[in-house]
Amino acid sequence: MKKILVIGYVWPEPNSSAAGSHIMSIMRLFLSQNWQVEFSTPCALSEHMIDLQKEGISSKSIELNSDSFDEYVKQFNPNIVMFDRFMMEEQFGHRVEKNCPDALKILDTEDLQCLRNARHQALKENREMNKSDLFSDLAKREIAAILRCDISLIISSYEMTLLAETFKIDKSLLFHLPFMVNIDDCAKLTKSFEQREHFITIGNFRHAPNWDIVLYLQKMWPLIRKELPNAELHIYGSYPPPKATALNNPKTGFLIKGWAVNAQDVMEQSKLCLAPIRFGAGIKGKLLDAMITQTPSITTTLGSEGMCDSEQWPGIIADDMQEFVNSAISLYKDKNLWLEKQNHCTELLKSKYDSKSLGKALIEKILEVSENLNEHRLNNFTGSMLKHHTMASTKYMSQWISVKNANNLAKNELVK
């Protein structure tokens, strides 16, 4: 039985974020192999965190920049360590390397933060993203973490291509793992066109792209409401700040609903999901929930990025604001068009997100690399180089000597 240590950025909240749902699906896959799974994080306990004990997952609070982690990880002695986001690899990767050198190291990127930030910067300046935006200091940190790990899980097909072709990362270090959906658990029949009403969008308010969606919808909602005077826009998401709740306006039907106990329940009540995503990375949990509940969606090219290839989108893709508004109005009114788009939900789920095939492929990849770990690492010279202590030791030794010389000079001046 393998022992898995997952080092998380935050405690998992599958009902609050797509990232929380994704990490739980991976840990449940490990449990299905009869592997022992322990989750640890330096983050404080949170309001909506899942009960890991009920899932059969043990947990441990750990500290940043503390030698106590060395003793902990040495005693737990995992076969596999998975870092949730690159920052956790930065903080704890060198300690895992020191105390458990033979443990397979997996990085669950969730999405490429350097890509998300680059797009955000370009949007704020009202221009296209360029290579200098992308090749930032954040990218150097994130790519370095990917290279130091044995396998990195990449959620988007677009990001797989970006890493291989733009950042020149060997494909043997990458594994494409989109959201895993148990197709058998998905409802075969959901609420009908006539049983549904209103629009919905959903997303953690702490996630900058989600807040941008709310502000953008606030601009376009009067245009939709003018043609659909009885329609409402229900905006769900955990941790809404005061600036968000202040936007709640029952008179105009622009409603800030806050946290949803079950995102799929509220999604199924709605006729359409609106996701005018203007920046971000990865793939979008709200659009996956829309597919699962057979709710057509309207999003942007960026919103659908990495979520489908040749398949038909289960809704409409529109980048221009007026085109987005027109699409929302027409799809809300036209039952035949709505049914046509709804039919693509299940097709896309089966094609891209089947947990059985995705999970099987991931386990096979883990076992294959584990059995040939030394050779796998020999083929990743850049990763080995980035882990070598001399990459930073000369810098810090120089700084230490500089400080020491300055202190000596100050002492000599005092003696005089």
Secondary structure, DSSP 8 states (H G I E B T S, - for coil): --EEEEE-SS---TTT-HHHHHHHHHHHHHHHTT-EEEEEESS---TT---HHHHT-EEEE--TT-THHHHHHHHH--SEEEEESHHHHHHHHHHHHHH-TTSEEEEE-SS-HHHHHHHHHHHHTTS---HHHHSSHHHHHHHHHHHHSSEEEE--HHHHHIIIIIS---GGGEEE----B-GGGS-SS---TTT--SEEEE--TTSHHHHHHHHHHHHHHHHHHHH-TT--EEEE-SS--HHHHTT-BTTTTEEEEE--S-HHHHHHH-SEEEE---S--S--HHHHHHHHTT--EEE-HHHHTTT-SSS--SEEE--SHHHHHHHHHHHHH-HHHHHHHHHHHHHHHHHH-BHHHHHHHHHHHHHHHHHTHHHHHHT-HHHHHHHSTHHHHHHHHHHHHHHHHHHHHHHHHHH-
